[in-house]
Amino acid sequence: MIDLKMKLMSVVAVITVSAMIISCGVGSARTVEVPEAAVAKAAGLAKAEEKASSGEEYASVYLDKISEYDKEGKADSYALIDVNDDDIPELAVASSAGELDEEGNAHLFTVSDGKLVELMSLSSGYDGNHIFVSEGKNVILRTGSMSGSETYDVYALKDGELEQTKGLIALYDFENDSYIYYVGEKIISEQQYTEEFTESISEYNSYTGIDYDGLNKTDITLEDGFTNIETISTKAYMTFDEMKELLGSK
């Protein structure tokens, strides 16, 4: 953003100086106001240049990563997902074998300052683990479940890092055959939990699930205290060769 402002200021300065030179008479000078159209054009050129540079940057970084995965045989499924609508998509990677792996079989990456950043990795489908992305709305959801309990961690992408915005837990109490609900470390009522869940998660439907079996378009709701994760459709990932070709065109 700083580079864009500097480029814009430089272009506007050139336009202003040029206008002053043209308008100078002998022993006199006057400043000519730069037309808004000229400023807008300069801004558009600077933004286009920055966007092209960013595209080349992320494409090169992602190409290196998928080549590494392909060489090591650790993944075979790829997609670009723009989490926060900034024209720099994130890279989703999965292994269609769906094996349990301590490094995960589903991953989400971004690029920040020219470097690859691993945002999230997990073994999709094990212990209720899933990565869901509400595309363009800057919401990333990680789910988990074990022994009847459920966890939902909500994140936003900020300056190349994940920032947690909400943590919800429905903890099953075996002794009393009921649930204890948490937002963060605070115990709340079922009604409050439902409101928090709706506001933080359901309001951002639909999600894209980064699963080993495909990109699952999903709606996530809470009905009568129970989570309903409904798959609406499934989109195939790109193969290594397809993603390589796409990134090579950036």
C-alpha positions as CSV (number, residue, x, y, z in Angstrom):
1,M,0.0,0.0,0.0
2,I,2.9,2.4,0.8
3,D,4.5,1.6,-2.6
4,L,1.2,2.4,-4.3
5,K,0.9,5.8,-2.6
6,M,4.5,6.6,-3.4
7,K,4.0,5.7,-7.1
8,L,0.8,7.8,-7.2
9,M,2.5,10.8,-5.6
10,S,5.4,10.5,-8.0
11,V,3.1,10.5,-11.0
12,V,1.0,13.4,-9.7
13,A,4.1,15.3,-9.0
14,V,5.3,14.9,-12.6
15,I,1.9,16.0,-13.9
16,T,2.0,19.1,-11.6
17,V,5.5,20.1,-12.5
18,S,4.8,19.7,-16.2
19,A,1.7,21.9,-15.8
20,M,3.7,24.6,-14.0
21,I,6.5,24.6,-16.7
22,I,3.9,24.9,-19.5
23,S,2.1,27.8,-17.7
24,C,5.3,29.8,-16.8
25,G,5.7,33.1,-18.4
26,V,8.7,35.5,-18.3
27,G,9.1,36.7,-14.7
28,S,5.9,35.0,-13.6
29,A,4.6,31.6,-12.7
30,R,1.3,30.1,-11.7
31,T,0.4,26.7,-10.3
32,V,-2.1,24.8,-12.4
33,E,-4.5,22.5,-10.5
34,V,-4.1,18.9,-11.7
35,P,-7.4,17.7,-13.2
36,E,-9.1,14.9,-11.3
37,A,-9.2,12.8,-14.4
38,A,-5.4,12.9,-14.6
39,V,-5.1,12.0,-10.9
40,A,-7.5,9.1,-11.4
41,K,-5.6,7.9,-14.4
42,A,-2.3,8.0,-12.4
43,A,-3.9,6.1,-9.6
44,G,-5.3,3.4,-12.0
45,L,-1.9,2.9,-13.6
46,A,-0.1,2.6,-10.2
47,K,-2.7,0.2,-8.9
48,A,-2.5,-1.9,-12.1
49,E,1.3,-2.0,-11.8
50,E,1.1,-3.1,-8.1
51,K,-1.5,-5.8,-8.9
52,A,0.6,-7.2,-11.7
53,S,3.7,-7.3,-9.4
54,S,1.7,-9.0,-6.6
55,G,0.3,-11.6,-9.0
56,E,3.8,-12.5,-10.2
57,E,5.0,-12.6,-6.6
58,Y,2.4,-15.1,-5.2
59,A,2.4,-17.2,-8.4
60,S,6.2,-17.8,-8.1
61,V,6.0,-18.6,-4.4
62,Y,3.0,-21.0,-4.8
63,L,4.6,-22.7,-7.8
64,D,7.7,-23.5,-5.7
65,K,5.5,-25.0,-3.0
66,I,3.3,-27.2,-5.2
67,S,6.4,-28.4,-7.0
68,E,7.8,-29.4,-3.7
69,Y,4.6,-31.3,-2.8
70,D,4.5,-33.0,-6.1
71,K,8.1,-34.1,-6.0
72,E,7.7,-35.6,-2.5
73,G,4.3,-37.1,-3.4
74,K,2.6,-35.5,-0.4
75,A,-0.3,-33.8,-2.2
76,D,-2.1,-33.9,-5.5
77,S,-5.0,-31.5,-5.2
78,Y,-4.8,-27.7,-5.5
79,A,-7.0,-24.6,-5.6
80,L,-6.8,-20.8,-5.3
81,I,-9.2,-19.2,-2.8
82,D,-9.4,-15.5,-2.2
83,V,-10.1,-15.3,1.5
84,N,-10.3,-11.6,2.0
85,D,-11.0,-10.3,-1.5
86,D,-7.6,-8.5,-1.9
87,D,-6.9,-9.9,-5.4
88,I,-4.1,-12.1,-3.9
89,P,-5.6,-15.6,-3.5
90,E,-4.6,-18.1,-0.9
91,L,-3.4,-21.6,-1.9
92,A,-5.4,-24.7,-0.8
93,V,-3.6,-28.0,-0.9
94,A,-4.9,-31.5,-0.2
95,S,-4.0,-35.1,-0.5
96,S,-6.8,-37.1,-2.2
97,A,-5.6,-40.3,-0.3
98,G,-7.0,-38.7,2.9
99,E,-4.4,-40.4,5.0
100,L,-3.9,-39.4,8.7
101,D,-0.7,-37.4,8.7
102,E,1.0,-35.4,11.5
103,E,1.7,-32.7,8.9
104,G,-1.9,-32.8,7.8
105,N,-3.6,-33.8,4.5
106,A,-5.3,-30.4,4.0
107,H,-3.5,-27.0,4.1
108,L,-4.0,-23.3,3.5
109,F,-1.2,-20.9,2.6
110,T,-0.9,-17.3,1.8
111,V,2.0,-15.0,0.7
112,S,3.1,-12.0,2.8
113,D,6.1,-9.8,2.0
114,G,7.1,-12.2,-0.8
115,K,7.3,-15.2,1.6
116,L,5.1,-18.3,1.9
117,V,3.0,-18.4,5.1
118,E,1.3,-21.6,6.3
119,L,-2.0,-20.5,7.8
120,M,-3.5,-23.8,8.7
121,S,-2.9,-27.6,8.3
122,L,-4.8,-30.6,9.6
123,S,-5.8,-34.1,8.8
124,S,-9.3,-33.5,7.3
125,G,-12.0,-35.8,8.4
126,Y,-10.2,-37.1,11.5
127,D,-11.7,-36.1,14.9
128,G,-14.1,-33.7,13.1
129,N,-11.2,-31.6,11.8
130,H,-12.1,-29.4,8.9
131,I,-10.9,-26.1,7.3
132,F,-13.8,-23.9,6.0
133,V,-13.3,-20.6,4.2
134,S,-16.0,-18.0,3.6
135,E,-14.5,-16.7,0.4
136,G,-14.2,-12.9,0.1
137,K,-15.5,-12.4,3.6
138,N,-12.3,-12.9,5.5
139,V,-13.6,-15.8,7.7
140,I,-11.6,-19.0,8.2
141,L,-13.2,-21.7,10.4
142,R,-11.4,-24.6,12.0
143,T,-13.7,-27.3,13.4
144,G,-13.0,-30.3,15.7
145,S,-15.0,-32.9,17.6
146,M,-14.2,-35.7,20.0
147,S,-16.2,-37.7,22.5
148,G,-19.3,-35.8,21.8
149,S,-17.7,-32.3,22.2
150,E,-17.3,-29.8,19.4
151,T,-14.9,-26.9,18.9
152,Y,-15.1,-24.0,16.5
153,D,-12.2,-21.6,16.1
154,V,-13.0,-18.5,13.9
155,Y,-10.1,-16.5,12.3
156,A,-9.6,-13.5,10.1
157,L,-6.5,-13.0,7.9
158,K,-4.6,-9.8,8.8
159,D,-1.2,-8.7,7.6
160,G,-0.4,-12.3,6.5
161,E,-1.3,-13.9,9.8
162,L,-4.4,-15.5,11.3
163,E,-6.1,-13.5,14.0
164,Q,-8.7,-15.4,16.1
165,T,-12.0,-13.6,16.4
166,K,-14.0,-16.2,18.2
167,G,-13.7,-19.5,20.0
168,L,-16.8,-21.6,20.7
169,I,-16.9,-25.0,22.5
170,A,-19.9,-27.3,23.2
171,L,-18.4,-29.6,25.8
172,Y,-20.3,-32.8,26.6
173,D,-20.8,-33.5,30.3
174,F,-21.0,-37.3,30.6
175,E,-21.9,-37.2,34.2
176,N,-25.0,-35.1,33.7
177,D,-25.7,-36.1,30.0
178,S,-25.8,-32.5,28.9
179,Y,-23.6,-29.8,27.3
180,I,-21.6,-27.0,28.8
181,Y,-21.2,-24.1,26.4
182,Y,-18.2,-21.8,26.2
183,V,-17.2,-18.6,24.3
184,G,-13.5,-18.4,24.9
185,E,-13.1,-19.5,28.5
186,K,-16.4,-18.1,29.6
187,I,-19.4,-20.4,30.3
188,I,-22.5,-19.2,28.6
189,S,-26.1,-20.5,28.2
190,E,-27.3,-22.5,25.3
191,Q,-29.3,-19.5,24.0
192,Q,-26.2,-17.3,24.1
193,Y,-24.2,-20.1,22.4
194,T,-26.7,-20.2,19.6
195,E,-26.6,-16.5,19.2
196,E,-22.8,-16.5,19.1
197,F,-22.7,-19.4,16.7
198,T,-25.1,-17.7,14.3
199,E,-23.4,-14.3,14.5
200,S,-19.8,-15.7,14.1
201,I,-20.4,-18.6,11.8
202,S,-23.8,-19.1,10.1
203,E,-24.0,-15.4,9.0
204,Y,-21.1,-16.1,6.7
205,N,-22.5,-19.1,4.8
206,S,-21.7,-20.6,2.4
207,Y,-18.2,-21.9,3.1
208,T,-15.7,-23.8,1.0
209,G,-14.5,-26.9,2.8
210,I,-10.9,-27.7,2.1
211,D,-11.3,-31.5,2.3
212,Y,-9.3,-34.4,0.9
213,D,-12.3,-35.5,-1.3
214,G,-12.9,-32.1,-2.9
215,L,-13.8,-28.5,-2.4
216,N,-17.1,-28.9,-0.6
217,K,-19.5,-25.9,-0.7
218,T,-21.1,-26.0,2.7
219,D,-23.7,-24.3,4.9
220,I,-23.1,-24.5,8.6
221,T,-26.0,-23.9,11.0
222,L,-27.2,-24.8,14.5
223,E,-30.5,-26.5,14.9
224,D,-31.9,-27.4,18.3
225,G,-28.5,-27.2,19.8
226,F,-26.9,-29.5,17.3
227,T,-24.6,-28.5,14.4
228,N,-25.8,-29.1,10.9
229,I,-23.0,-29.1,8.3
230,E,-24.7,-29.5,4.9
231,T,-22.7,-30.1,1.8
232,I,-24.4,-28.3,-1.1
233,S,-22.0,-29.2,-3.9
234,T,-18.5,-30.4,-4.5
235,K,-16.0,-28.9,-6.9
236,A,-12.9,-30.8,-8.1
237,Y,-9.4,-29.6,-7.3
238,M,-6.9,-28.8,-9.9
239,T,-4.2,-31.3,-10.6
240,F,-0.5,-30.3,-10.3
241,D,-0.2,-29.8,-14.0
242,E,-3.3,-27.7,-14.2
243,M,-2.2,-25.5,-11.2
244,K,1.3,-25.2,-12.6
245,E,-0.1,-23.9,-15.9
246,L,-2.4,-21.5,-14.2
247,L,0.4,-20.0,-12.0
248,G,2.7,-19.9,-14.9
249,S,0.3,-17.6,-16.7
250,K,0.3,-15.0,-13.9
